[in-house]
Amino acid sequence: MRKEYNYRYITAISLVSALGGLLFGYDWVVIGGAKPFYEQYFFIAGMPYLQGWAVSSALVGCIGGTFLSGFLSDRYGRKHLLILAAVLFTLSALGTGASSFFSTFILFRILGGLGIGLASNLSPVYIAEITPAPVRGKFVSINQLTIVIGILLAQVVNWLIAQPVPEGADGMYILHSWNGQTGWRWMFWAETVPASLFFILMWFVPESPRFLAKKQKNDRSFSILEKISGRENANRAMEEIRTSLKKDGHRVNFKALWFSSVVPVVIIGVVLAVFQQWCGINVIFMYAEEVFTAAGYSVSDMLFNIVITGSVNLIFTFVAMALVDKIGRKKLMLAGAGSLALIYTILGTFYAFGLQGWPLLLLVVLAIASYAMTLAPVTWVVLSEIFPNRVRGAAMAVSTFALWTANAILAYSFPAVNKAIHASGSFWLFAGISMAGFLFIRSRLVETKGKTLEQIEKELVQ
């Protein structure tokens, strides 16, 4: 590492921006632990399509959030939209927990989804635009780390809040219990603490220097780059940014995404985003009840098992951060896709033969470990790197839009699909998707390790 880089400053502003990732992870996963309880409260247990709508409604908001970010981030910057995301997370947490009607519950879940859409799109882009090339992968992975921390935080909060459920307790018992009336509300209300912290701290971070240069605010852009990496590196970075922006000027709109030189890169981004969602891990987080119940676990055991999987997710995200700038992006993604295909094949076979208990939990843990050190963080790193400066906000929005659309389709359809082809068929399906992803990555993705954003642009955009 070069000594002139101000790593303390870079780390501080990266961590603040990455709080958007923590809230993304919490809001996305809290639904899984609350699910057995709010379903009884709203009388939707045993109704697959309403169950799917309860989970996927936030993802509909995600789609809207990424759509908004695409239009607004290249006009108004990354910082102010992340502040807006913090406001949306806070309102959603308060409103969801206070809901007495299913329609109100859905409305506030969608509002939270808007915040997820903004944060998931803009946090990694912001970090990529303020970090030096030699360590960009590690710093962008901070966003994934905070997502994982948010996931684990939601899982631990759910586990601590929920009172023990007796073995064999039916829906009526759960409905009239503290869990069914009040506990699930506190699971959502707990999010207001990190959301408020995110809102306050975002006012103290600078705007992206690349966005400022795009808006011809070169003095401010240079000042931030100089604070990050010193005068010499700042001069070099400003020259590269100016050269990149001269190709198509400073005005950015979605029409630029249809340029023949840009379309192939956007396709890569969209496919990688969809693959990250359809590789199967999200089902384990969003529908943990179904996955672990099919493996023979009770509701209380299920909540504890979720904490185990979240802890593994966190540990192996640290492994990914240590490897992403050493091994490289492409090798890690290939390893993740290939290992998931193998694990899912075995997992589906175990379900088909009726095996229950710890062997299934072990395979689930292995799948999460593989995902956490490969596809989970590296996909966001690659998406933040591969798009040209002039369309990065719009192109990232399109990819994130595809990501959340894929997630919403998966979340809404899984209860019905799982009912039709059972757990074994579901995991065999994910094994096939993982193998298809492996083949695509091997043939289309280039290595971006150690290259500046402008060097990557020259390589990908002819």
C-alpha positions in Angstrom: 0.0 0.0 0.0 1.2 3.5 -0.8 1.9 5.6 2.3 0.3 8.8 0.8 -3.1 7.3 1.0 -5.2 8.6 3.9 -6.6 5.2 5.0 -8.1 6.5 8.2 -10.2 9.0 6.3 -11.1 6.6 3.6 -12.1 4.0 6.1 -14.2 6.5 8.1 -16.3 7.7 5.1 -16.6 4.2 3.7 -17.9 2.9 7.0 -20.5 5.7 7.2 -21.7 5.1 3.6 -21.7 1.4 4.2 -24.3 1.9 7.0 -26.7 1.9 4.1 -25.6 -1.7 3.6 -26.2 -2.6 7.2 -29.8 -1.2 7.0 -30.3 -3.0 3.7 -29.3 -6.3 5.4 -31.4 -5.8 8.5 -34.5 -4.7 6.6 -34.2 -7.5 4.1 -33.8 -10.3 6.7 -35.8 -9.2 9.7 -38.9 -10.4 7.9 -37.7 -14.0 8.1 -37.6 -14.2 11.9 -40.9 -12.2 12.3 -42.6 -14.4 9.7 -44.0 -17.2 11.9 -45.7 -14.5 14.2 -47.0 -11.8 11.9 -48.5 -14.5 9.6 -50.7 -15.6 12.5 -51.5 -12.0 13.4 -52.7 -11.1 9.9 -54.3 -14.6 9.3 -52.2 -15.4 6.2 -50.6 -18.6 7.4 -51.2 -21.4 4.9 -51.9 -18.8 2.1 -48.8 -19.1 -0.2 -49.4 -16.1 -2.4 -50.1 -13.7 0.5 -47.1 -15.1 2.4 -45.1 -14.4 -0.8 -46.5 -10.9 -1.1 -45.6 -10.1 2.6 -42.0 -11.0 1.9 -41.7 -9.7 -1.7 -43.5 -6.4 -1.1 -40.3 -4.7 0.2 -38.5 -6.0 -3.0 -41.1 -4.1 -5.1 -40.0 -1.0 -3.2 -36.4 -1.9 -4.0 -37.2 -1.9 -7.7 -38.7 1.6 -7.3 -35.7 2.7 -5.3 -33.2 1.6 -7.9 -35.3 3.3 -10.6 -35.2 6.5 -8.7 -31.5 6.3 -8.0 -30.8 5.8 -11.6 -32.6 9.0 -12.5 -31.4 11.1 -9.6 -27.9 9.9 -8.6 -26.2 11.4 -11.6 -28.1 14.6 -11.2 -28.1 15.2 -7.4 -25.2 13.0 -6.3 -24.7 10.0 -4.1 -24.7 11.7 -0.7 -28.1 13.3 -0.6 -29.9 10.2 -1.9 -28.2 8.1 0.8 -29.6 10.6 3.4 -33.0 10.1 1.8 -32.6 6.3 2.2 -31.9 6.8 5.9 -35.2 8.7 6.3 -37.1 5.9 4.4 -35.6 3.2 6.6 -36.6 5.1 9.8 -40.2 5.6 8.6 -40.5 2.0 7.5 -39.3 0.6 10.8 -41.7 2.7 12.8 -44.7 2.1 10.5 -44.2 -1.6 10.0 -44.0 -2.3 13.7 -47.1 -0.2 14.4 -49.3 -1.8 11.7 -52.6 -3.3 12.7 -53.7 -4.1 9.2 -52.0 -6.2 6.5 -52.4 -3.5 3.9 -50.6 -1.0 6.2 -47.9 -3.5 6.9 -47.3 -3.9 3.1 -47.3 -0.2 2.6 -44.5 0.4 5.1 -42.6 -2.6 3.8 -42.6 -1.1 0.4 -41.4 2.2 1.8 -38.5 0.4 3.4 -37.8 -1.3 0.1 -37.3 2.1 -1.5 -34.6 2.7 1.1 -33.0 -0.6 0.3 -33.1 0.1 -3.4 -31.3 3.5 -2.9 -28.7 2.2 -0.5 -27.9 -1.0 -2.3 -27.3 0.9 -5.5 -25.4 4.0 -4.1 -23.3 2.7 -1.2 -21.0 0.5 -3.3 -20.8 3.1 -6.0 -19.9 5.8 -3.6 -17.1 3.7 -2.0 -15.7 2.7 -5.3 -15.5 6.3 -6.4 -13.6 7.4 -3.3 -11.1 4.6 -2.9 -7.7 3.9 -4.6 -7.5 1.1 -7.1 -5.0 -1.2 -5.2 -7.5 -1.6 -2.3 -10.8 -0.8 -3.9 -12.1 -4.4 -3.7 -11.4 -4.5 0.0 -13.1 -1.2 0.7 -16.2 -1.9 -1.5 -16.4 -5.2 0.3 -17.0 -3.2 3.5 -20.5 -2.5 2.1 -21.1 -6.3 1.9 -19.6 -6.7 5.4 -22.1 -4.3 6.8 -24.9 -6.0 4.9 -23.9 -9.2 6.5 -23.6 -7.5 9.9 -27.1 -6.1 9.3 -28.4 -9.6 8.5 -26.8 -11.1 11.6 -28.1 -8.2 13.7 -31.6 -8.8 12.5 -31.2 -12.5 13.2 -29.9 -12.0 16.8 -32.5 -9.3 17.5 -35.3 -11.7 16.3 -33.8 -14.5 18.4 -33.5 -12.4 21.6 -36.9 -10.8 21.3 -38.9 -13.9 20.5 -40.0 -15.9 23.6 -39.6 -19.7 23.4 -42.4 -21.5 21.5 -43.4 -24.8 23.0 -42.9 -27.9 20.9 -46.0 -28.6 18.9 -47.6 -25.2 19.5 -50.3 -24.4 16.9 -51.2 -21.2 15.1 -53.8 -20.2 17.7 -51.2 -20.4 20.5 -48.7 -18.3 18.5 -51.5 -15.8 17.6 -52.4 -15.1 21.3 -48.8 -15.2 22.6 -46.6 -12.2 23.2 -44.7 -13.2 20.0 -47.8 -13.0 17.9 -49.2 -9.8 19.4 -46.1 -7.7 20.2 -42.8 -9.4 19.8 -42.7 -9.2 16.0 -43.3 -5.5 16.2 -40.2 -4.9 18.2 -38.2 -6.8 15.6 -39.0 -4.0 13.2 -38.8 -1.1 15.6 -35.2 -2.1 16.5 -34.1 -0.8 13.1 -34.8 2.8 14.0 -31.5 2.9 16.0 -29.1 2.3 13.1 -31.3 4.2 10.7 -31.1 7.3 12.9 -27.3 6.9 13.2 -27.0 6.6 9.4 -29.0 9.8 8.9 -26.9 11.8 11.3 -23.5 10.6 10.1 -24.2 11.0 6.3 -24.2 14.8 6.7 -20.5 14.7 7.6 -19.2 12.8 4.6 -18.1 14.5 1.3 -19.8 14.0 -2.0 -18.2 11.6 -4.5 -15.2 13.4 -6.3 -16.1 11.7 -9.6 -19.6 13.0 -9.4 -18.3 16.5 -8.6 -16.0 16.3 -11.6 -18.9 15.2 -13.8 -20.7 18.4 -12.6 -17.5 20.4 -13.5 -16.9 21.2 -9.8 -13.3 20.4 -10.3 -11.9 22.4 -7.3 -14.1 20.5 -4.8 -13.3 17.2 -6.6 -9.6 17.8 -6.4 -9.7 18.9 -2.8 -11.4 15.6 -1.8 -9.0 13.5 -3.9 -6.1 15.3 -2.4 -7.3 14.5 1.1 -7.7 10.9 0.1 -4.5 10.2 -1.7 -2.2 13.2 -1.8 -1.5 15.9 -4.4 0.4 13.8 -6.9 -2.2 11.0 -7.0 -5.0 13.6 -7.0 -3.6 15.3 -10.1 -3.3 11.9 -11.8 -6.8 10.9 -10.9 -8.3 14.2 -12.1 -6.6 13.8 -15.5 -8.0 10.3 -15.9 -11.4 11.4 -14.9 -11.4 14.3 -17.3 -10.2 12.0 -20.2 -13.0 9.6 -19.4 -15.7 12.2 -19.3 -14.6 13.9 -22.5 -15.7 10.9 -24.6 -19.4 11.7 -24.2 -19.5 15.0 -22.3 -20.9 15.6 -18.8 -24.6 15.1 -19.5 -25.7 11.6 -18.6 -29.0 9.9 -19.4 -30.4 6.4 -19.9 -30.1 6.7 -23.7 -26.3 6.4 -23.3 -26.8 2.9 -22.0 -27.9 1.9 -25.5 -24.6 2.9 -27.1 -23.1 -0.2 -28.8 -19.9 0.2 -26.8 -21.8 0.2 -23.5 -24.5 -2.5 -24.0 -22.2 -5.5 -23.6 -21.0 -4.2 -20.2 -24.6 -3.5 -19.1 -25.6 -7.1 -20.1 -22.7 -8.5 -18.0 -23.8 -6.4 -15.0 -27.5 -7.4 -15.3 -26.7 -11.1 -15.6 -24.4 -11.1 -12.6 -26.9 -9.2 -10.6 -29.7 -11.7 -11.4 -27.5 -14.6 -10.8 -26.5 -13.4 -7.3 -30.2 -13.4 -6.4 -31.2 -16.7 -8.2 -28.3 -18.7 -6.9 -30.5 -19.8 -4.0 -29.0 -18.4 -0.8 -31.7 -15.7 -0.4 -34.3 -18.4 -0.1 -32.5 -19.7 3.1 -32.6 -16.2 4.6 -36.1 -15.2 3.5 -37.8 -18.5 4.0 -35.8 -20.0 6.8 -38.9 -21.3 8.4 -39.8 -23.5 5.4 -36.2 -24.7 4.9 -35.5 -25.6 8.5 -39.0 -27.0 9.2 -38.5 -29.3 6.3 -35.3 -30.4 7.9 -37.2 -31.3 11.1 -36.5 -28.3 13.3 -39.0 -26.4 15.5 -39.7 -22.7 15.4 -37.4 -21.9 18.3 -34.7 -24.2 16.9 -35.2 -22.4 13.5 -34.5 -19.0 15.0 -31.3 -20.3 16.7 -30.2 -22.0 13.4 -30.7 -18.7 11.6 -28.2 -17.0 14.0 -25.7 -19.8 13.3 -26.0 -19.2 9.5 -25.7 -15.4 10.0 -22.5 -15.9 12.1 -21.0 -18.0 9.4 -22.0 -15.4 6.8 -20.2 -12.8 8.8 -17.0 -14.8 9.3 -16.6 -15.7 5.7 -17.2 -12.2 4.5 -14.0 -11.3 6.4 -12.3 -14.1 4.4 -13.6 -12.5 1.2 -12.2 -9.1 2.1 -8.8 -10.6 2.7 -8.9 -12.4 -0.7 -10.7 -10.1 -3.2 -7.6 -7.9 -3.9 -5.2 -10.9 -3.9 -6.9 -13.7 -5.7 -9.1 -11.5 -7.9 -12.8 -11.1 -8.7 -13.2 -13.7 -11.5 -11.6 -16.6 -9.7 -13.6 -16.1 -6.5 -16.9 -15.9 -8.5 -16.1 -19.1 -10.4 -15.3 -20.8 -7.1 -18.6 -19.7 -5.6 -20.8 -20.7 -8.5 -19.1 -24.1 -8.8 -19.2 -25.0 -5.1 -22.9 -23.9 -4.8 -23.9 -26.1 -7.7 -22.2 -29.1 -6.0 -23.6 -28.3 -2.5 -27.2 -27.8 -3.8 -27.1 -31.1 -5.7 -26.2 -33.0 -2.5 -28.7 -30.9 -0.4 -31.5 -31.7 -2.8 -30.6 -35.4 -2.7 -30.7 -35.4 1.1 -34.1 -33.8 1.1 -35.4 -36.3 -1.5 -34.3 -39.2 0.7 -35.9 -37.7 3.8 -32.7 -37.0 5.8 -33.2 -34.5 8.6 -31.2 -32.8 11.3 -27.6 -31.7 11.5 -26.4 -33.0 8.0 -28.8 -30.6 6.3 -27.8 -27.8 8.6 -24.1 -28.5 7.8 -24.8 -28.3 4.1 -26.7 -25.1 4.5 -23.8 -23.6 6.5 -21.3 -24.7 3.8 -23.5 -23.1 1.1 -23.7 -19.8 3.0 -19.9 -19.9 3.7 -19.2 -20.4 0.0 -21.6 -17.6 -1.0 -20.3 -15.2 1.7 -16.7 -15.4 0.6 -17.4 -15.2 -3.2 -20.6 -14.2 -4.9 -22.1 -12.0 -2.1 -19.4 -9.4 -1.9 -17.6 -9.8 -5.2 -20.7 -9.2 -7.3 -21.1 -5.8 -5.7 -17.4 -5.1 -6.2 -17.6 -6.0 -9.9 -20.8 -4.0 -10.4 -19.2 -0.9 -8.9 -16.2 -1.2 -11.1 -17.2 -2.2 -14.7 -19.3 0.7 -15.8 -17.9 3.8 -17.5 -17.7 7.0 -15.4 -20.3 8.9 -17.6 -23.0 6.3 -17.0 -22.0 4.6 -13.8 -25.0 5.8 -11.8 -27.5 4.9 -14.5 -25.9 1.6 -15.4 -25.6 0.6 -11.7 -29.3 1.4 -11.3 -30.2 -0.8 -14.2 -28.2 -3.7 -12.7 -29.6 -3.2 -9.3 -33.1 -2.9 -10.8 -32.5 -6.3 -12.4 -31.2 -7.6 -9.1 -34.2 -6.6 -7.0 -36.6 -7.6 -9.8 -35.1 -11.1 -9.7 -35.2 -11.1 -5.9 -38.9 -10.1 -5.9 -39.8 -12.8 -8.4 -37.9 -15.3 -6.3 -39.5 -14.2 -3.0 -43.0 -14.1 -4.4 -42.9 -17.4 -6.3 -40.8 -19.6 -3.9 -43.7 -20.7 -1.6 -45.7 -21.9 -4.6 -42.6 -23.4 -6.3 -41.5 -25.1 -3.1 -45.0 -26.5 -2.7 -45.0 -27.9 -6.2 -41.5 -29.5 -6.5 -40.7 -29.7 -2.7 -37.4 -28.8 -1.1 -35.4 -31.4 -3.1 -36.6 -30.0 -6.5 -36.0 -26.4 -5.4 -32.4 -27.1 -4.5 -31.8 -29.0 -7.7 -33.2 -26.1 -9.6 -30.7 -23.8 -7.8 -27.9 -26.2 -8.7 -28.7 -25.8 -12.4 -28.8 -22.0 -12.1 -25.5 -22.0 -10.3 -23.9 -24.1 -13.1 -25.3 -21.7 -15.7 -23.8 -18.8 -13.8 -20.4 -20.5 -13.6 -20.3 -20.9 -17.4 -21.3 -17.2 -18.0 -18.7 -15.9 -15.6 -16.0 -18.0 -17.2 -16.8 -16.8 -20.7 -17.7 -13.1 -20.2 -16.2 -11.6 -17.1 -12.7 -10.0 -17.2 -10.5 -9.6 -14.2 -10.6 -6.0 -12.7 -8.2 -6.5 -9.7 -5.7 -3.7 -9.2 -7.0 -1.5 -12.1 -8.3 2.1 -11.9 -11.9 2.6 -12.9 -10.7 4.5 -15.9 -8.3 1.6 -16.9 -11.3 -0.9 -16.6 -13.4 1.4 -18.8 -10.7 1.4 -21.5 -10.6 -2.4 -21.5 -14.3 -3.0 -21.5 -15.7 -0.1 -23.6 -14.2 0.1 -27.0 
